[in-house]
Amino acid sequence: MKIVISGGSGQVGRLLARRMHADRHEVIVLSRTPTDTPWRTVRWDGRTLGKWRQEVEGADAVINLTGRSVNCRYNAANRQSILASRVDSTQVIGAAIAGAQCPPRVWLQASTATIYAHRYDAPNDEKTGLIGGTESNAPKPWRFSIDVARAWERALEGAQTPRTRKVALRSAMTMTADRGGIFDTLLGLVRYGLGGQAGNGRQYVSWLHGEDFIRAIYWLVEQEGISGPINLCAPHPLTNAEFMRDIRRAWGIPFGLPTPQWMLEIGAIFLKTETELILKSRRVVPQRLLEAGFTFQFPTWQEAAQDLCRQWREQANTRNSRNGTARRTVEIEKQSQGNEWQATPDTENPAEGKS
């Protein structure tokens, strides 16, 4: 297949591009800052039509994952950047598809499970789930994320692409063992004894193993009868207290210091982020995926955490082995250079050592 991925330089985009390239598909990544990769990377600005639109022609699928990270303070400038990066990129992808002579069969468009209400009482599915923004038990700043999610999906709905099926991916946190990812950060807290519950620990966490993310994307590309919003998450959300407990158990650490809400608020200021990312209860279930027959390789967090810890250890061992080899190589080269200099002083300085 020919797959175009915009926003493919982020963690999830790299995960997807890496697997699809390994599976021998033609992968084209649209990026603001192209780098050397095994797959082809094409420059775009995420706002305007350019030569990159030619890549859409004849594609089997376009997967738009573009969007500035929400891991920041919600000041005016960041709010504008977060909103514009999502809406602008969605609109321009829609324009490219609408103008294509041979448009893609399917357009998978990133959205977010954060669109649902902060709640504890019942899970949110695509049909009966409560869209957030009006709940009385959520801080007003959290409404910004809902506004962004709604605007994001409106941009997708407004695109005139009658020959291309459109799917909105309401994604939960995708967990991989890669460095710098969400799981890597959480595991770091666990490893240093700080992996206890956040706040009261009652808030629900929706998540998805990276392997199931890839499998779901492949599956959605092939399911001609599925369009509209799809909850991209594992079928068993759990509370934050249970979520962190399972990471500790998988790593082999029995205890983690809890972090009260007041401390999270202070820490968020220093880390330039928002407590919504930790404290909002995201109780989301993938009802449409399950009803359509998709099966999860990692349906529960306990088995997912065990697998991710195993992968993390393997990657760490590989990195340490490579670093150790590199250090030994440098030491040998230094020693070799030193021995060569000591053995041939007359060659470097003919006058040295002569009477």
C-alpha positions as CSV (number, residue, x, y, z in Angstrom):
1,M,0.0,0.0,0.0
2,K,0.9,3.6,-0.4
3,I,0.5,5.4,3.0
4,V,0.9,9.1,3.6
5,I,1.4,10.1,7.2
6,S,1.3,13.7,8.2
7,G,2.7,14.4,11.6
8,G,4.8,11.3,11.2
9,S,7.8,12.7,13.2
10,G,6.0,12.5,16.5
11,Q,6.3,9.4,18.8
12,V,3.1,7.7,17.4
13,G,3.9,8.7,13.9
14,R,7.4,7.2,14.0
15,L,6.0,4.1,15.6
16,L,3.5,3.7,12.7
17,A,6.0,4.7,9.9
18,R,8.6,2.3,11.3
19,R,6.2,-0.7,11.3
20,M,4.6,0.1,7.9
21,H,8.0,0.6,6.3
22,A,9.2,-2.7,7.8
23,D,6.1,-4.3,6.3
24,R,7.3,-3.1,2.9
25,H,4.6,-0.5,2.3
26,E,5.4,2.7,0.6
27,V,5.5,5.2,3.4
28,I,5.6,9.0,2.8
29,V,5.9,11.2,5.9
30,L,4.9,14.9,5.7
31,S,7.0,16.9,8.2
32,R,7.9,20.5,8.9
33,T,11.4,19.4,9.6
34,P,12.4,16.5,7.3
35,T,15.2,14.2,8.6
36,D,17.0,11.2,7.3
37,T,14.8,8.2,7.7
38,P,14.4,4.8,6.0
39,W,11.2,6.0,4.5
40,R,10.6,9.1,2.3
41,T,10.0,12.4,4.1
42,V,8.5,15.4,2.3
43,R,8.4,18.9,3.6
44,W,5.1,20.7,4.4
45,D,4.0,23.5,6.7
46,G,0.8,22.0,7.9
47,R,-1.2,25.0,6.6
48,T,-0.9,25.5,2.9
49,L,-1.1,23.4,-0.2
50,G,2.2,22.8,-1.9
51,K,4.1,20.2,-3.9
52,W,3.4,17.7,-1.1
53,R,-0.2,17.4,-2.3
54,Q,1.1,15.2,-5.2
55,E,1.8,12.5,-2.6
56,V,-1.9,12.2,-1.9
57,E,-2.6,11.1,-5.5
58,G,-3.1,7.4,-5.6
59,A,-2.5,6.8,-1.9
60,D,-4.4,4.0,-0.3
61,A,-4.6,5.9,3.0
62,V,-3.8,9.3,4.5
63,I,-3.2,9.3,8.2
64,N,-3.1,12.8,9.7
65,L,-1.5,12.8,13.2
66,T,-0.5,16.4,13.1
67,G,-0.9,18.5,16.3
68,R,1.3,20.4,18.7
69,S,1.8,18.7,22.0
70,V,-0.6,19.6,24.8
71,N,2.1,19.0,27.3
72,C,2.4,22.7,28.1
73,R,0.8,25.5,30.0
74,Y,-2.5,26.7,28.5
75,N,-1.5,30.4,28.0
76,A,-3.0,32.4,25.2
77,A,-0.1,31.7,22.8
78,N,0.0,28.0,23.4
79,R,-3.8,27.7,23.1
80,Q,-3.7,29.3,19.7
81,S,-0.8,27.1,18.6
82,I,-2.5,23.9,19.8
83,L,-5.8,24.8,18.1
84,A,-4.3,26.0,14.8
85,S,-1.9,23.1,14.4
86,R,-4.9,20.7,14.5
87,V,-7.5,22.6,12.6
88,D,-5.2,24.0,9.9
89,S,-3.6,20.7,9.1
90,T,-7.0,18.9,8.9
91,Q,-8.4,21.6,6.6
92,V,-5.4,21.5,4.2
93,I,-5.4,17.7,4.1
94,G,-9.0,17.8,3.3
95,A,-8.3,20.3,0.5
96,A,-5.6,18.1,-1.0
97,I,-7.8,15.1,-0.9
98,A,-10.8,17.0,-2.4
99,G,-8.5,18.2,-5.3
100,A,-6.9,14.8,-6.0
101,Q,-7.7,13.1,-9.4
102,C,-7.2,9.7,-7.7
103,P,-8.0,10.3,-4.0
104,P,-7.1,7.9,-1.2
105,R,-9.6,5.2,-0.2
106,V,-9.6,6.3,3.5
107,W,-8.5,9.3,5.6
108,L,-7.7,8.4,9.2
109,Q,-7.8,11.7,11.2
110,A,-6.4,12.0,14.7
111,S,-8.8,13.2,17.4
112,T,-8.7,12.6,21.1
113,A,-10.5,10.7,23.8
114,T,-10.3,13.9,25.8
115,I,-13.4,15.0,24.0
116,Y,-15.5,13.0,26.5
117,A,-16.7,14.3,29.9
118,H,-14.7,14.0,33.1
119,R,-16.7,11.2,34.8
120,Y,-16.4,8.3,37.2
121,D,-19.9,6.8,37.0
122,A,-20.0,5.1,33.6
123,P,-17.8,4.5,30.5
124,N,-18.0,6.7,27.4
125,D,-18.5,4.9,24.1
126,E,-19.1,6.4,20.7
127,K,-22.9,6.2,20.9
128,T,-23.8,7.0,24.5
129,G,-20.7,8.8,25.7
130,L,-21.0,12.3,27.1
131,I,-19.1,15.0,25.3
132,G,-17.4,17.2,27.9
133,G,-17.3,20.9,28.4
134,T,-20.4,21.4,30.7
135,E,-19.6,19.1,33.6
136,S,-19.7,21.0,37.0
137,N,-17.0,18.9,38.6
138,A,-14.3,19.8,36.1
139,P,-12.1,23.0,36.3
140,K,-12.9,25.6,33.7
141,P,-9.4,25.4,32.0
142,W,-10.2,21.8,31.1
143,R,-12.9,23.0,28.7
144,F,-10.2,24.3,26.4
145,S,-9.3,20.7,25.4
146,I,-12.9,19.9,24.7
147,D,-13.2,23.0,22.5
148,V,-10.1,22.0,20.6
149,A,-11.4,18.4,20.1
150,R,-14.7,19.6,18.8
151,A,-13.1,22.1,16.4
152,W,-10.7,19.3,15.2
153,E,-13.6,17.0,14.4
154,R,-15.7,19.8,12.8
155,A,-12.7,20.4,10.4
156,L,-12.8,16.8,9.4
157,E,-16.6,16.7,9.0
158,G,-16.5,19.9,6.9
159,A,-14.0,18.5,4.3
160,Q,-15.7,17.6,1.0
161,T,-14.2,14.3,0.2
162,P,-17.1,12.1,-1.2
163,R,-14.7,9.5,-2.6
164,T,-12.7,9.1,0.6
165,R,-14.0,7.4,3.7
166,K,-13.3,9.5,6.9
167,V,-12.5,8.1,10.3
168,A,-11.9,10.3,13.5
169,L,-9.5,8.5,15.8
170,R,-10.5,9.4,19.3
171,S,-7.2,8.1,20.7
172,A,-6.3,7.4,24.3
173,M,-2.7,7.5,25.5
174,T,-0.6,5.2,23.3
175,M,1.9,3.3,25.4
176,T,5.3,2.2,23.9
177,A,8.7,1.4,25.4
178,D,10.4,4.1,23.4
179,R,12.5,6.7,25.2
180,G,10.7,10.0,25.8
181,G,7.2,8.5,25.6
182,I,4.4,8.5,28.1
183,F,5.2,5.1,29.5
184,D,8.9,5.9,29.7
185,T,8.0,9.0,31.9
186,L,5.7,7.0,34.1
187,L,8.2,4.2,34.5
188,G,10.8,6.7,35.5
189,L,8.6,7.8,38.4
190,V,8.2,4.1,39.4
191,R,11.9,3.4,39.2
192,Y,12.7,6.3,41.6
193,G,10.0,5.4,44.1
194,L,7.6,8.1,43.1
195,G,5.1,5.9,41.2
196,G,2.1,6.1,43.6
197,Q,-1.4,7.4,42.8
198,A,-1.9,10.9,41.6
199,G,-4.4,13.0,43.5
200,N,-7.1,10.7,45.0
201,G,-6.3,8.0,42.4
202,R,-10.0,7.6,41.5
203,Q,-9.7,9.2,38.0
204,Y,-9.9,6.7,35.2
205,V,-7.1,6.1,32.7
206,S,-7.8,5.1,29.2
207,W,-4.8,3.7,27.3
208,L,-3.7,1.6,24.3
209,H,-0.6,-0.6,23.8
210,G,1.4,0.6,20.8
211,E,1.1,-2.8,19.2
212,D,-2.7,-2.6,19.3
213,F,-2.5,1.0,17.9
214,I,-0.7,-0.3,14.8
215,R,-3.1,-3.3,14.4
216,A,-6.1,-1.0,14.8
217,I,-4.8,1.4,12.1
218,Y,-4.2,-1.5,9.7
219,W,-7.7,-2.9,10.5
220,L,-9.4,0.4,10.0
221,V,-7.8,0.9,6.6
222,E,-9.3,-2.3,5.4
223,Q,-12.8,-2.0,7.0
224,E,-14.8,-0.3,4.2
225,G,-17.9,-0.1,6.3
226,I,-16.5,2.0,9.1
227,S,-16.5,5.8,9.2
228,G,-17.0,8.5,11.7
229,P,-15.7,8.6,15.3
230,I,-13.8,5.5,16.6
231,N,-12.6,5.2,20.2
232,L,-9.0,4.0,19.9
233,C,-8.3,2.6,23.3
234,A,-8.1,-0.7,25.2
235,P,-11.4,-2.1,26.4
236,H,-10.6,-2.0,30.1
237,P,-9.9,1.5,31.5
238,L,-8.9,1.5,35.2
239,T,-8.3,4.0,38.0
240,N,-5.1,5.9,38.3
241,A,-4.3,4.1,41.6
242,E,-4.7,0.7,39.8
243,F,-2.9,1.9,36.8
244,M,0.3,2.9,38.7
245,R,0.0,-0.2,40.9
246,D,0.3,-2.5,37.8
247,I,3.3,-0.6,36.5
248,R,5.0,-1.1,39.9
249,R,4.2,-4.8,40.0
250,A,5.4,-5.3,36.4
251,W,8.7,-3.6,37.3
252,G,9.0,-5.4,40.6
253,I,8.7,-2.4,43.0
254,P,6.1,-2.8,45.7
255,F,5.7,0.8,46.8
256,G,5.4,4.2,45.2
257,L,5.0,7.6,47.0
258,P,1.6,9.1,46.2
259,T,1.4,12.7,44.9
260,P,-1.4,14.8,46.4
261,Q,-3.2,17.2,44.1
262,W,-1.7,20.4,45.7
263,M,1.8,19.1,44.9
264,L,0.7,18.2,41.3
265,E,-0.5,21.8,40.9
266,I,2.8,23.2,42.0
267,G,4.8,20.7,39.9
268,A,2.8,21.5,36.8
269,I,3.8,25.1,37.1
270,F,7.5,24.3,37.3
271,L,7.2,21.6,34.5
272,K,5.2,24.0,32.3
273,T,2.3,21.6,31.9
274,E,-1.3,21.1,33.1
275,T,-2.7,18.8,35.7
276,E,-5.6,17.9,33.4
277,L,-3.3,15.4,31.7
278,I,-3.1,13.5,35.0
279,L,-6.3,14.3,36.9
280,K,-9.0,14.2,34.3
281,S,-11.0,11.0,34.5
282,R,-11.0,9.5,31.0
283,R,-13.2,6.4,31.2
284,V,-13.5,5.5,27.5
285,V,-14.2,2.2,25.8
286,P,-13.8,1.0,22.2
287,Q,-17.4,-0.1,21.6
288,R,-17.4,0.2,17.8
289,L,-14.1,-1.7,17.4
290,L,-15.4,-4.5,19.6
291,E,-18.8,-4.7,17.9
292,A,-17.1,-4.8,14.5
293,G,-14.9,-7.8,15.5
294,F,-11.5,-6.2,16.3
295,T,-9.5,-8.2,18.8
296,F,-6.9,-6.7,21.2
297,Q,-3.6,-8.3,21.7
298,F,-3.3,-6.5,25.0
299,P,-6.8,-6.0,26.4
300,T,-5.8,-5.5,30.0
301,W,-3.3,-3.0,31.5
302,Q,-1.7,-5.7,33.7
303,E,-0.4,-7.7,30.7
304,A,0.3,-4.6,28.7
305,A,2.5,-3.2,31.5
306,Q,4.4,-6.4,31.8
307,D,5.1,-6.4,28.1
308,L,6.2,-2.8,28.0
309,C,8.5,-3.3,31.0
310,R,10.1,-6.3,29.2
311,Q,10.6,-4.2,26.1
312,W,12.0,-1.3,28.1
313,R,14.6,-3.5,29.7
314,E,15.6,-5.1,26.4
315,Q,16.0,-1.6,24.8
316,A,18.0,-0.4,27.8
317,N,20.3,-3.4,27.6
318,T,20.8,-2.9,23.9
319,R,21.6,0.8,24.5
320,N,24.0,0.0,27.3
321,S,25.7,-2.7,25.1
322,R,26.1,-0.2,22.3
323,N,27.4,2.5,24.6
324,G,29.9,0.1,26.2
325,T,31.1,-1.0,22.7
326,A,31.5,2.6,21.7
327,R,33.4,3.5,24.8
328,R,35.7,0.6,24.4
329,T,36.3,1.6,20.7
330,V,37.2,5.1,21.7
331,E,39.6,3.9,24.5
332,I,41.3,1.5,22.0
333,E,41.6,4.3,19.5
334,K,43.1,6.6,22.1
335,Q,45.5,4.0,23.3
336,S,46.5,3.2,19.7
337,Q,47.1,6.8,18.9
338,G,49.1,7.2,22.1
339,N,51.2,4.2,21.4
340,E,51.8,5.3,17.8
341,W,53.0,8.8,19.0
342,Q,55.3,7.3,21.6
343,A,56.7,4.7,19.2
344,T,57.6,7.2,16.5
345,P,58.9,10.4,18.1
346,D,61.6,10.9,15.5
347,T,59.1,10.8,12.7
348,E,57.0,13.6,14.2
349,N,60.0,15.6,15.3
350,P,63.3,14.5,13.7
351,A,65.4,16.6,16.1
352,E,63.9,15.0,19.2
353,G,66.1,12.5,21.1
354,K,69.2,13.1,19.0
355,S,72.5,14.4,20.3
